[in-house]
Amino acid sequence: MLDLVIKGGRIVDGTGAPWFKADIGIEGDRIAAIGHLNGTAAKRSIDAEGRLVTPGLIDAHTHSDLTIAIEPRASSAVTQGVTTQIAGNCGVSAAPTIDGKPYYGPLDPILTDGLGCDWTGFAGYFQRIERQGVATNLASFVGHGNVRAAAMGYDDRAPTDAEMTRMEALTDEAMRDGAIGMTTGLAYIPGSYAKAEEIVRLARVVARHGGLYASHIRNQTESIVAAARECLDVGRQAGIPAHVSHMQPGAPRLGCAHELLTLIDDERRSGLDASCDAIPYTVGSTTLKSLLPPWACDGGDAAMIKRLKDPATRKKIIDDTNTHGAESGGSRKRTLCKNGDWHKIWLASGTRNANLVGQDFRAIAKARGQDPYDALLDILIEEEGKPWMLAEDVSENDFLDIARHPVGGVVSDGFSLHPEGPLARGRHHPRSYGAFARFLRRFVREDGKLSWEAAIHKLTGYPANRFRLAGRGVLKAGAFADICVLDPDRVAETNDFGDPYRYARGIDWVVVNGQVSLEKGAATGALPGRVLRFRAGAA
């Protein structure tokens, strides 16, 4: 007898092949059969008539590392149909910790106030997740930012020989504990202080374990092609697959995704295993302090705040941004400051300035009676460097070019959140609750830019294959029973930037490792997910 049968749906199997009508039988945590199962007994059945039945969606670029340790139900992900998350991106991971404390990098520490961090490495972190349970499967990269900060702090300099050896040892330990590879965040401290030689040495450690390298590249504006090439060069020199994360260019290079994709195609033809991904929004989100030049953050937040209080240094920071924009480092959103586009930058979190959250910096400056630069710098001081921001600086055409490319993925770049408790603070990007629902509504159902089969492949089979998630991302007998049942006529995000913490609609059922996690659109609270440890080429 089967444990569960999903009847009468249109099967979109994750490979990109045309849909077909069939039933799916589940036994334990695996798909037992796909076909016409009318005479087969089952303990439970789901009527999927008129629905698409797909593999569970895989979010290959998340920052759920710490939020999922606070709230394992991951409701913002499950209600979008996500059954697997990959964390540790942009050089930021849960481990190694920094003297027993998390490394936040460009992330918002306000979201994780009160987190009890009882691990130092990935062995302890993964055990923590398994001990408390988790709603989705979870795999993770090790963040270069964690490794560098743990070995040598936040200093703007090259590592000593002893520090480099320490970084190599920490990276090796993370890979032995099950990380799937290493990521860098080269726009953020301390990653921005690292030279290519340092990154290649660590990538070679990852290569010995068969892992991957992914990068939030050093520049996403005028020098974006050179920055993407740096990522690919690391892959080539280390003998490791290379992946450019959220490869959307900002001004003045809007529209140049085709040039970046040509670069990736050329590298693939020459033998490098290269790929990329993109986010289905024109508005992005990151830490507010990434609007500073990296030199202003040398030594960590306390040193940064001291500089911001010095009038001469403040002027130097403003002059640097007005002269160089993002070309001297930091977020590509610094170019918005250079161009005076303060109405395209919004404050996303704050404690002392909670009344200003959700407002753009043109309005904030007016409310405070300040120049926008001074408002920005003073808020960083008042909030101790913690706030997040939202900013509009990329194009939908570049997203589509990447999404439709054979080695281009679609990701959220969000967190797993919950609309109550500490994870409901601030006004963060709606992508955490709506990225995939928006992608399917906007670009598939309404605009027809991708077929359902192609779009589902981008969210399932493609990331499973790229990030070596064995037995996941496709619907076939013997695969893990990670399954999503969705209504193609209804699936949509219900949130926006003014009200970001609202669940998607049109995702009716989600099954994770054979257990129902979403039933008729409502999360069950089940925690059937697993930690997917990377071992010799597969997780």
C-alpha angles and dihedrals in degrees: 000000000000120000093219137003125195106205136205102355130140104253115223097181101196097249095095092251120137117278122259133189117251146124125256121217120202127198118182109321096334140077105252100184144355118202140065104334101170094131096044119106118231135178091226138009137200121207106224097171109148091012135106114241110206139164112275109277118257119215101203097184117046138139094213093124096113103018091060089054088057098041114019094183090079089197097172089059100040093051088056092054095258115152099166131039128190113208134179096075132153091027093299124112139154090254150086092033123212107247087328095312128105122260106228101182106173093349128107112257090191089075092059101041108147095023111154104221106200099164138072104188137023093271090064094039094052090047089052091053093047093046094055096035128235134228097219133035112264132207125170144199120215112247119234088212090061092047095048095044091048092050102039112359124233101317123141098232144087117279121256117241090261092050092049090051089050091052091050090050093049091049091049091050092051091051092048089051091055110272111153094222142304132292131196131208100201095173091058134066129290092014092058089063093059122100122218092255091062092050093048092053091053092043089056088058089053091047091058087062094046094249134144137248123223128175143198088211127233097251135018101179130055095348097040095120092055090046092052089047089054089057092049091046089056088054093049096046093045095041092237136124111266127211127188108213121221091348096193115138123225130210130337089023098051108145097028098109089108089060091051091048090051088054090052091047091051092050092048091051089053091053107268117132098228135164144154144196143209142205122241096233136079090215120073134188136217143135118312093227090064085079086074124083109259093245089065089062097049110136098018137277099316092054090045093053091049089055092048090056092055112088095211093050092046089055090049090052092050092046091050092053094043090051103039110016107193093341091091091053139270127086121344084237089077085081088066088058091048090051094046093243094145091146087068094059120075132186108243103183141011143145106205089032098041089131089064097050110121094025124113120241094250088060093039091053091050092048091050095042092238143117109265092246092053091047090052094048095044093049089052089054094045093047094043092242095299109114128111126217140201122219137175111224113128137069135242091225091061090048091052093047089056096040092053095045115103093242098033118108134199117230140167102224084206140118132252101252141174125216093231133056128013094337091062093065123118125003105280129178115296090228091091090067102025117022098109095035088052091048092052094043100042106033101028112029100028106029100025093219090143132020118245089250093051093045094049090048089055090054098041126011096032098054092039090056096040095049094036099242097167117218094008137098097044137073110233137122110283096023121119112274098247102144140165125199112198139172107234091201095054109029109121144127114261096194135079138183092281093050106021102160101076126115123248119248133222096048101113107172135015124187121192118191089340097310125109110245098166121035121187090339097311125107112242095206091238117150104206097140124118138211106250105213115197114236126175097325103331140067 
